[in-house]
Amino acid sequence: MKGFTFIETIITIFVFTLAMGAVMAFIIMGYRTQSYALGQARAIQEARRGIEAMVKEIREARTGEDGSYVIYNAQDNEFSFFSDIDRDLAIEKVRYFSDGTNFKKGIIEPTVTNGIADYSGEEEISILSQYVRNAPSIFRYFDANGEELFNPDRRKNVKLMEVSLVINIDPNRAPNDFELKSDVYIRNLGTAL
């Protein structure tokens, strides 16, 4: 009866350990890749829901409770306007803005005293999307002829906006940036500021 020698046993254990290490490395790499892809997909879906809600609210923008013009501020990475976003018959001041890699929404409920509305209350801020990598801007503004507007003419001449969010949870890894775009026609714009 012939068995394994001590050296043969050591070599067999070594080869088995190497094979198991390679299999484990492959499983871990697959798990990390899958986890990253799922994270990217979640970030894109989160951004898509944020853009859909924002577009709907901007379309319904209207004059503020205090008589303020529909658009309060129109910058490259910040847009503020007035709208009844929660259907409570009070017109809120809404602000969408970039803060680092977060895209946020701020809401100020008006305080009405003796028929006079005040928007100086505390802004309630929520994060709509993370991992936003926009450069140089999120918002672009166009007039009725489709010409792009630059400051200071944006507030009074804007008719159409383009919203663009570039999402990437890790710019150093594939997949590359994913860009979401939407155009918004602002319906209730008056002619005076």
C-alpha positions as CSV (number, residue, x, y, z in Angstrom):
1,M,0.0,0.0,0.0
2,K,1.5,3.2,-1.1
3,G,0.4,6.7,0.1
4,F,1.4,10.3,-0.3
5,T,4.7,11.4,1.0
6,F,4.9,14.4,3.2
7,I,6.2,16.6,0.3
8,E,3.4,15.4,-2.0
9,T,0.9,16.3,0.6
10,I,2.4,19.8,1.1
11,I,2.4,20.4,-2.7
12,T,-1.2,19.2,-3.0
13,I,-2.3,21.6,-0.2
14,F,-0.3,24.4,-1.8
15,V,-1.9,23.9,-5.2
16,F,-5.4,23.5,-3.6
17,T,-4.8,26.8,-1.7
18,L,-3.8,28.6,-4.8
19,A,-6.8,27.4,-6.7
20,M,-9.2,28.4,-3.9
21,G,-7.5,31.8,-3.7
22,A,-8.0,32.3,-7.4
23,V,-11.7,31.3,-7.2
24,M,-12.3,33.6,-4.2
25,A,-10.5,36.5,-5.9
26,F,-12.8,36.0,-9.0
27,I,-15.9,35.9,-6.8
28,I,-14.9,39.0,-4.9
29,M,-14.1,40.9,-8.1
30,G,-17.5,39.9,-9.6
31,Y,-19.3,41.0,-6.4
32,R,-17.5,44.4,-6.4
33,T,-18.3,44.9,-10.1
34,Q,-22.0,44.0,-9.6
35,S,-22.2,46.2,-6.5
36,Y,-20.7,49.2,-8.4
37,A,-23.0,48.6,-11.3
38,L,-26.1,48.5,-9.0
39,G,-24.9,51.6,-7.2
40,Q,-24.5,53.5,-10.5
41,A,-28.0,52.3,-11.6
42,R,-29.5,53.5,-8.3
43,A,-27.9,56.9,-8.6
44,I,-29.2,57.3,-12.2
45,Q,-32.7,56.2,-11.2
46,E,-32.6,58.7,-8.3
47,A,-31.5,61.5,-10.6
48,R,-34.2,60.6,-13.2
49,R,-36.9,60.8,-10.5
50,G,-35.5,64.1,-9.3
51,I,-35.5,65.6,-12.9
52,E,-39.0,64.4,-13.6
53,A,-40.4,66.0,-10.4
54,M,-38.4,69.2,-11.0
55,V,-39.6,69.5,-14.6
56,K,-43.2,69.1,-13.5
57,E,-42.8,71.8,-10.8
58,I,-41.1,74.3,-13.1
59,R,-43.8,73.9,-15.7
60,E,-46.4,75.0,-13.2
61,A,-44.3,77.9,-11.9
62,R,-46.4,81.0,-11.0
63,T,-46.3,84.4,-9.4
64,G,-45.3,84.4,-5.7
65,E,-47.8,85.0,-2.9
66,D,-46.2,88.5,-2.5
67,G,-46.5,89.3,-6.2
68,S,-42.9,88.3,-7.0
69,Y,-42.1,87.5,-10.6
70,V,-42.3,83.7,-11.4
71,I,-38.5,83.3,-11.6
72,Y,-36.6,84.4,-8.6
73,N,-33.1,83.4,-9.7
74,A,-31.6,81.8,-12.8
75,Q,-28.0,80.8,-12.5
76,D,-25.9,78.1,-14.1
77,N,-26.2,75.8,-11.1
78,E,-29.1,77.2,-9.2
79,F,-32.7,78.0,-10.3
80,S,-35.4,79.5,-7.9
81,F,-39.0,80.0,-8.8
82,F,-42.5,80.1,-7.2
83,S,-44.9,77.3,-7.5
84,D,-47.6,75.5,-5.5
85,I,-45.7,72.2,-5.4
86,D,-47.7,70.5,-2.6
87,R,-51.2,71.6,-3.8
88,D,-52.1,73.4,-0.6
89,L,-53.1,76.6,-2.4
90,A,-50.0,78.5,-1.0
91,I,-47.3,79.3,-3.5
92,E,-43.9,78.1,-2.2
93,K,-40.5,79.4,-3.2
94,V,-38.6,76.5,-4.6
95,R,-34.8,76.3,-5.2
96,Y,-32.9,73.6,-7.1
97,F,-29.2,73.9,-6.7
98,S,-25.8,72.1,-6.8
99,D,-23.9,71.6,-3.6
100,G,-20.7,69.8,-4.3
101,T,-21.7,66.5,-5.8
102,N,-25.2,66.7,-4.4
103,F,-28.2,68.1,-6.3
104,K,-30.6,69.6,-3.8
105,K,-34.1,71.1,-3.5
106,G,-35.0,73.8,-1.1
107,I,-38.5,74.9,-0.2
108,I,-39.7,78.0,1.7
109,E,-43.4,78.0,2.7
110,P,-44.8,81.6,2.7
111,T,-45.9,83.2,6.0
112,V,-48.9,85.4,5.4
113,T,-49.7,88.1,7.9
114,N,-52.5,90.6,7.3
115,G,-52.6,89.5,3.6
116,I,-48.8,90.1,3.1
117,A,-46.7,87.1,2.2
118,D,-43.1,86.7,3.5
119,Y,-40.6,84.3,2.2
120,S,-37.9,84.9,4.8
121,G,-38.6,81.7,6.7
122,E,-36.3,78.7,7.0
123,E,-35.7,76.7,3.9
124,E,-36.3,73.0,4.0
125,I,-33.6,71.3,2.0
126,S,-33.5,67.7,0.7
127,I,-31.0,65.9,-1.5
128,L,-32.5,64.8,-4.8
129,S,-29.5,63.2,-6.3
130,Q,-25.9,62.3,-5.3
131,Y,-22.8,61.8,-7.4
132,V,-23.6,64.7,-9.7
133,R,-20.5,65.6,-11.8
134,N,-21.7,68.6,-13.9
135,A,-19.2,71.0,-15.3
136,P,-19.8,73.8,-16.1
137,S,-23.6,74.0,-15.5
138,I,-26.8,72.2,-14.7
139,F,-29.2,74.8,-16.2
140,R,-29.2,76.5,-19.6
141,Y,-31.7,79.1,-20.5
142,F,-33.2,80.0,-23.9
143,D,-35.5,82.8,-25.2
144,A,-38.6,82.4,-27.4
145,N,-36.3,82.2,-30.5
146,G,-34.2,79.4,-29.1
147,E,-31.2,81.6,-28.5
148,E,-29.2,80.8,-25.3
149,L,-29.4,83.5,-22.7
150,F,-26.6,84.7,-20.4
151,N,-26.8,86.9,-17.3
152,P,-28.4,89.4,-16.7
153,D,-31.1,88.7,-19.3
154,R,-32.2,85.3,-18.0
155,R,-35.0,86.1,-15.6
156,K,-37.0,88.4,-17.9
157,N,-36.4,86.6,-21.3
158,V,-36.3,82.9,-20.5
159,K,-39.0,80.8,-22.1
160,L,-37.2,77.4,-22.3
161,M,-34.7,75.7,-19.9
162,E,-32.5,72.7,-20.4
163,V,-31.7,70.7,-17.3
164,S,-28.8,68.3,-17.4
165,L,-27.4,66.1,-14.7
166,V,-24.2,64.1,-15.2
167,I,-24.1,61.1,-12.8
168,N,-21.1,59.0,-12.0
169,I,-20.5,57.4,-8.6
170,D,-16.8,57.0,-9.2
171,P,-15.2,59.0,-12.1
172,N,-12.1,56.8,-11.9
173,R,-13.9,53.6,-12.8
174,A,-16.0,52.5,-15.8
175,P,-18.8,53.0,-16.7
176,N,-18.3,56.5,-17.7
177,D,-20.5,59.5,-17.0
178,F,-24.3,59.1,-17.6
179,E,-26.0,62.3,-18.7
180,L,-29.7,62.9,-18.1
181,K,-31.3,65.9,-20.0
182,S,-34.7,67.4,-20.2
183,D,-36.2,70.5,-21.7
184,V,-38.7,72.6,-19.7
185,Y,-41.1,75.1,-21.2
186,I,-42.2,77.6,-18.4
187,R,-45.9,78.2,-18.9
188,N,-47.0,81.0,-16.6
189,L,-44.4,83.7,-17.4
190,G,-45.6,87.3,-17.3
191,T,-44.1,90.1,-19.2
192,A,-43.1,92.4,-16.3
193,L,-40.6,92.0,-13.5
